[in-house]
Amino acid sequence: MRLAVLVSLLATLFSWAGGPAFGQTQVNVYNWSDYIAEDQLKVFTKDTGIKVNYTTYDSNEILDAKLKTGRSGYDVVVPTASPFFVRELAAKLYQPLDRAKLKNWGNLDPRLMEQLARYDPGNAYAIPWMWGTIGIGYNVHAIKKRMVNAPVDSLAMIFDPAIVSRFVDCGVMVLDSPTDVFPAALKYLMLDPDSKKTEDLEKAAAVIKAIRPYVRKFHSSEYINALAGGDICLTFGFSGDIFQARDRAAKAAQKRDIAYAIPNQGAMLWIDVAAVPADAPNPEAANRFIDFMLDPKVAAASSDLTGYANGNAAATPLMDKSITQNPLIYLSPDHRARLYTITAGTAEQVRERTRLWTAIKTGR
């Protein structure tokens, strides 16, 4: 009995001293691939004594399924604000952040926090991590060789069969995500990208089915190395992923010129957030890890690595100017005016979109 009391007292004292509480010596982080400066994780462990068990995924759908199953075992996850985080928050899958543990809270960009508050009133459950757009990545030489006047800044590059078929020999990949691809197809059809109407989704599905024969693979991360390595020449993907491909291609022995374009019809703006699942086994460690993510040095190093804009205003002066002065990352007013966002939709609407997507991928 005395031993139990002593252990409890020591744990409390250790926690007050700033070290990890007993039972909190590990934090389980589930994040997108290529989405943090992983060398910084060693710094976190050295400073706190908390081991980071870090695993990755490449689509919101995978994370969503694991959270809804329950007992995922994760302490920190990084969903996209809308529609996934919004829907998961409504399902009570997250616990409020412990603001008292977040000493770096003041580093957050007030404008982005205001936008995020539309999804998370009072910014109670999440912090913004990275944000960006979805657009067209391409190998400049390979595309020009096959079509001199290719409309690289148009959704026609992806959704017009007469155009995308010209690049089938050099390889085309598209995100494996109905949440991201359907809105773009709707935009191409000059329909509301946030439409949940069955008739509109069926029209979008018909557009995607028409290009299916020319798409080598639907995947939400493989296209980075495939584009950098010359295995594909065209992709529809996340902005930062394509900038990563550009940087890898520029450093390779056989250099390739990779470019990114925001479609002139418009592009989706997304914000990824860090949050703590309701059943997180180590919530104390989770809040300490999120505070670590709010450190300007960590955010700056991660943006320099990934090519994404971050939600940390204090990080901007520390970042490479090739990131902060790139109008396709920290957007120009002209590009920002073309962006759209989407809402969550009902469970029935999500099922309908998923059914159509499965039919597209399987060719049924």
Summary of the structure (lengths in Angstrom):
residues: 364
radius of gyration: 21.5
end to end distance: 65.9
largest distance: 80.7
contacts: 1212
relative contact order: 0.18
helix: 49%
strand: 18%
